[in-house]
Amino acid sequence: MTPIPVTILTGFLGAGKTTILNDILRDPAFAETAVLINEFGDVQVDHDLVAEFSDELVMTATGCLCCTASSDIKQSLFELWRQRKDRKIGPFRRVIVETTGLMDPVPIINSLLSPPAPGLVDTIVTNQFALARMITLFDVINGPDSLSGHDEAVRQIALGDVVVLTKTDILEPSDRDDALAKRQQQIAAINPGAPILERQTDVDGLKNLLLSAGTYDLRTKGEDANAWLALERLTPAHDHDHSGHDHPGHGHHDHDHEHHHHDHNRHGDDVRSDVITVDKPISPLQLQMFIDTLKLNAGTNLLRLKGLIALKNDPDRPVVVHGVQHLIHPIDQLESWPSDDRRTKIVLIGKNLDVAVFRQVLAG
């Protein structure tokens, strides 16, 4: 059975989650959607959408299900599965989880990506559901202040697979282009790999994203690995091998790299991204040493790790590694490389990371 994709919808207070969720609940395309609204959430479902109501469940006119989510996301998903199994609710093809504006997204992502603990709840949730993506809403009016004053807002941007600009319609027309360019730069300084959509002009793109069945599981879809890494948004300015030199064909970008290092978004509190590229396959021991060194030296300063690794003992099948903070998740292996480029490529997003140490470990 194909796991049901789970999308996390986050964004700081006032970013517009209520508006987007109510639009979704009105759209017949989302009829087979379950929406988990965090119990401390700032989202209110419009009363005119509600067809049936109980203590646990809201059924909308278009067939969406809205449930109250507890702070334990796995328990909430298990209850959703159990209600469907007991035929208290109909089938659903996707789940959207709305988090509170003040929520740090790290625990919820780690919970969904962690290997199952012993017990029925973890086993069922791991088999039935899979994290698909995190969509972060960014208020173009108040967002910069949120980044300045709240680590949660920075983490929401840093961990977003996609960032959606909201409230662009109330920008002054004369300043709109400049304001949007500045906001995009601020976001790219923290998470340059994330595509940026605009709520007003990319409505269809956002809805198609939410309707997509893709998940983080790359094992059966190796062609998705390049999109997952989003390296084209990070290179060439960040693309350095373990010796610190640029690769041929990417141009010489020492100046650009230093500019990014020193002049990135100050609101991000020194959150930045780096790409480590290694030309030759590495040994399994080097990979384990890299992960151990990362855990030891980075700790909670590491927000996100993504990588495709070429191993000496099986260079034709790249290893996928990903992690959020100190939890480096189980390693999967693709059946083949997603492109002709077979170098090891690792993307790190974090705060004050000593990337030179990590490069050295991989250099052997």
C-alpha positions in Angstrom: 0.0 0.0 0.0 1.3 3.4 -0.9 1.6 5.6 2.2 -0.7 8.6 2.6 1.3 11.8 2.1 1.4 14.2 5.1 2.0 17.9 4.4 3.0 20.3 7.2 1.6 23.8 6.8 3.5 26.3 8.9 4.2 30.0 9.2 4.5 32.5 11.9 1.6 34.2 13.6 -0.5 36.2 11.1 1.1 34.6 8.0 -2.3 33.6 6.6 -2.8 29.9 7.3 -6.5 30.5 8.1 -7.1 32.0 4.7 -5.3 29.2 2.8 -6.9 26.4 4.8 -10.4 27.8 4.3 -9.7 28.1 0.6 -8.7 24.4 0.6 -11.8 23.4 2.4 -14.0 25.1 -0.2 -12.3 23.4 -3.2 -13.9 20.1 -4.3 -10.4 18.9 -5.5 -9.6 18.5 -1.8 -12.6 16.3 -1.0 -10.5 13.4 0.2 -8.3 15.5 2.4 -7.9 15.2 6.2 -6.8 18.4 7.9 -5.3 18.2 11.3 -5.5 21.5 13.1 -3.2 21.8 16.1 -5.1 22.2 19.4 -3.3 25.4 20.1 -3.6 26.6 16.5 -4.6 30.0 15.3 -6.8 28.7 12.5 -10.6 28.9 12.6 -12.7 27.0 10.1 -15.4 29.1 8.6 -18.8 28.0 10.0 -20.5 28.2 6.7 -18.3 25.3 5.5 -19.3 22.9 8.2 -21.8 20.2 7.3 -21.5 18.0 10.4 -19.9 18.6 13.7 -18.8 16.4 16.6 -16.4 16.8 19.5 -13.6 15.2 17.4 -14.4 15.9 13.8 -15.6 18.6 11.5 -16.9 17.5 8.1 -17.1 20.2 5.4 -19.5 20.6 2.6 -16.9 19.6 0.1 -16.0 16.4 2.0 -12.8 17.5 3.8 -12.3 16.2 7.3 -11.0 18.5 10.0 -9.7 17.0 13.3 -8.1 18.5 16.3 -4.4 17.5 16.5 -2.6 16.8 19.7 1.0 17.8 20.2 1.9 14.2 19.5 1.5 14.0 15.7 1.9 10.2 15.5 -1.0 9.8 18.0 -3.2 12.2 16.0 -2.4 10.3 12.7 -3.1 7.0 14.4 -6.5 8.2 15.7 -7.3 9.4 12.1 -6.4 5.9 10.8 -8.4 4.2 13.5 -11.5 6.3 12.7 -11.2 5.4 9.1 -10.7 1.7 9.9 -13.8 1.7 12.1 -15.7 3.4 9.3 -16.5 6.5 11.4 -15.0 8.5 8.6 -14.6 7.9 4.9 -11.3 7.3 3.0 -8.8 10.1 2.6 -5.9 10.4 0.2 -3.8 13.1 1.9 -3.3 14.8 5.3 -2.5 18.5 5.9 -1.2 19.3 9.4 -1.5 23.0 10.4 0.9 24.0 13.1 0.7 27.0 15.4 2.4 30.1 14.4 4.8 29.8 17.4 5.7 26.2 16.8 9.2 25.0 16.2 8.8 22.6 13.3 11.8 20.4 14.2 10.0 18.0 16.6 7.1 17.3 14.3 9.4 16.6 11.3 11.7 14.4 13.4 8.7 12.5 14.7 7.5 11.7 11.2 11.0 10.8 9.9 12.1 8.7 12.9 12.2 5.0 12.7 9.2 3.4 14.4 9.5 2.7 18.1 8.1 -0.6 19.4 4.3 -0.5 19.6 1.1 -0.4 17.6 0.9 3.4 17.1 4.4 3.9 15.6 4.1 0.8 13.5 0.7 1.8 12.0 1.7 5.4 11.4 5.0 4.4 9.8 3.3 2.0 7.5 0.3 4.1 6.6 1.7 7.7 6.4 4.8 9.4 5.1 6.0 13.0 5.4 5.6 14.7 2.0 6.7 18.2 2.4 6.7 21.3 4.7 5.2 24.4 3.3 6.1 27.6 5.1 4.0 30.8 4.7 5.9 34.0 4.9 4.1 37.3 5.6 5.8 39.9 3.4 4.6 42.8 5.7 5.6 41.4 9.2 7.8 38.5 8.2 11.2 40.4 8.5 10.3 41.4 12.1 9.4 37.8 12.9 12.8 36.6 11.7 14.5 39.3 13.8 12.8 38.4 17.0 11.9 34.7 16.9 14.0 31.6 16.3 10.9 29.7 15.5 10.3 31.9 12.4 13.8 31.3 11.2 13.5 27.5 11.6 10.2 27.5 9.8 12.0 29.1 6.8 15.1 27.0 7.1 13.1 23.7 7.1 10.6 24.7 4.5 10.6 22.6 1.3 8.6 25.5 -0.3 8.0 29.0 0.9 4.8 30.9 0.0 4.8 34.7 0.2 1.5 36.0 1.7 -0.1 39.5 1.9 1.6 40.6 -1.3 -1.7 42.2 -2.4 -1.4 44.9 0.3 2.1 46.0 -0.6 2.2 49.5 -2.1 2.1 49.1 -5.9 5.1 51.5 -6.3 7.2 49.5 -3.9 6.0 46.0 -4.7 8.8 44.7 -7.0 11.5 46.0 -4.7 9.8 44.7 -1.5 9.3 41.2 -3.1 12.9 41.1 -4.2 14.1 41.9 -0.7 11.9 39.3 0.9 13.1 36.7 -1.6 16.7 37.6 -0.8 16.0 37.2 2.9 14.5 33.8 2.5 17.2 32.6 0.1 19.9 33.7 2.6 18.4 31.2 5.0 17.2 28.5 2.7 18.3 29.0 -0.9 17.1 25.5 -1.9 13.4 26.3 -1.3 11.3 27.4 -4.3 9.3 30.6 -3.5 5.7 30.9 -4.6 3.4 33.9 -4.3 0.0 33.4 -2.7 -1.8 35.8 -5.0 -0.3 34.7 -8.3 0.6 31.0 -7.7 -2.7 29.7 -6.3 -2.8 26.8 -8.7 0.8 25.9 -8.1 0.2 25.8 -4.4 -2.9 23.7 -4.7 -1.2 21.2 -7.0 1.6 20.9 -4.5 -0.8 20.1 -1.8 -2.5 17.5 -4.0 0.7 15.9 -5.0 1.3 12.3 -3.8 5.1 12.6 -3.6 6.8 11.9 -0.2 10.3 12.1 1.2 10.8 8.4 0.4 13.2 8.5 -2.6 14.0 4.8 -2.8 11.6 4.1 -5.6 11.8 7.5 -7.3 15.5 8.2 -7.8 14.7 10.9 -10.4 13.3 13.0 -7.6 16.6 13.1 -5.7 18.0 16.1 -7.6 14.8 18.1 -7.0 15.0 17.1 -3.3 18.6 18.4 -3.1 17.7 21.5 -5.1 21.4 22.0 -5.9 20.7 24.1 -8.9 19.6 26.9 -6.6 22.7 26.6 -4.5 25.4 26.4 -7.1 27.8 27.7 -8.2 28.4 30.2 -5.5 28.3 27.6 -2.8 29.7 24.6 -4.6 33.1 23.9 -3.2 34.9 20.5 -2.9 36.6 19.4 0.3 39.8 21.2 -0.7 37.9 24.5 -0.8 38.4 25.0 -4.5 35.7 25.4 -7.1 34.9 22.6 -9.5 35.8 23.1 -13.1 32.7 24.1 -15.1 31.1 26.0 -12.2 33.2 29.2 -12.6 35.3 30.9 -10.0 33.1 32.3 -7.3 35.3 32.9 -4.3 34.0 36.5 -4.2 30.4 35.4 -4.4 30.9 32.7 -1.7 32.5 35.2 0.7 29.8 37.8 -0.1 27.2 35.2 0.9 29.1 34.3 4.0 29.4 37.8 5.3 26.4 39.6 3.9 23.6 37.1 4.3 20.4 38.0 6.0 21.3 39.2 9.5 17.7 38.4 10.7 18.6 34.7 10.2 20.9 34.9 13.2 23.8 33.5 11.1 21.7 30.7 9.6 23.2 29.8 6.2 23.5 26.9 3.8 26.6 25.2 2.5 27.2 22.5 -0.1 30.0 20.0 0.2 30.9 18.2 -3.0 33.4 15.3 -3.0 34.8 14.0 -6.4 35.7 10.5 -5.4 33.6 7.8 -3.7 34.1 7.6 0.1 34.3 4.6 2.4 31.4 3.6 4.7 33.7 4.4 7.6 34.2 7.9 6.3 30.5 8.4 6.0 30.0 7.1 9.6 32.7 9.4 10.8 31.1 12.3 9.0 27.8 11.7 10.7 29.4 11.2 14.1 31.4 14.4 13.7 28.3 16.3 12.6 26.4 15.2 15.6 29.3 16.0 17.9 30.2 19.4 16.5 26.9 20.7 15.2 24.2 19.4 17.6 21.1 21.6 17.5 22.9 24.2 15.4 22.3 21.9 12.4 18.8 22.6 11.1 18.8 20.4 8.0 21.1 17.9 6.3 20.4 16.4 2.8 22.9 14.3 0.9 23.6 11.9 -2.0 26.7 9.9 -1.1 28.9 7.8 -3.4 30.4 4.8 -1.5 33.5 2.9 -2.6 31.9 -0.5 -2.1 28.8 0.3 -4.2 29.5 3.4 -6.3 26.6 2.8 -8.8 23.9 3.1 -6.1 24.0 6.4 -4.2 23.1 6.5 -0.5 20.5 9.1 0.6 21.0 10.6 4.0 18.9 13.3 5.6 18.5 14.8 9.1 17.0 17.5 11.1 19.1 18.8 14.0 20.9 16.0 15.9 18.7 13.3 14.5 20.3 11.9 11.3 17.6 9.7 9.7 17.9 6.1 8.4 20.0 5.9 5.3 18.3 4.7 2.0 20.0 3.6 -1.2 18.8 4.5 -4.7 18.9 1.9 -7.5 20.8 4.4 -9.7 22.1 7.9 -9.8 19.5 10.6 -10.8 21.9 12.1 -13.3 25.3 11.6 -14.9 26.9 13.5 -12.0 28.0 10.9 -9.6 29.8 13.0 -7.0 28.9 13.0 -3.4 26.8 16.1 -2.7 25.7 17.2 0.8 23.6 20.3 1.7 23.9 21.6 5.2 21.6 24.4 6.6 22.6 25.6 10.1 23.9 28.2 12.4 27.6 28.8 12.9 28.6 25.4 11.4 32.3 24.6 11.1 31.9 23.3 7.6 35.7 23.0 7.1 35.9 20.2 9.7 33.2 18.2 7.9 34.9 18.7 4.6 38.1 17.4 6.1 36.5 14.2 7.4 35.1 13.5 4.0 38.4 14.2 2.4 39.9 11.4 4.4 
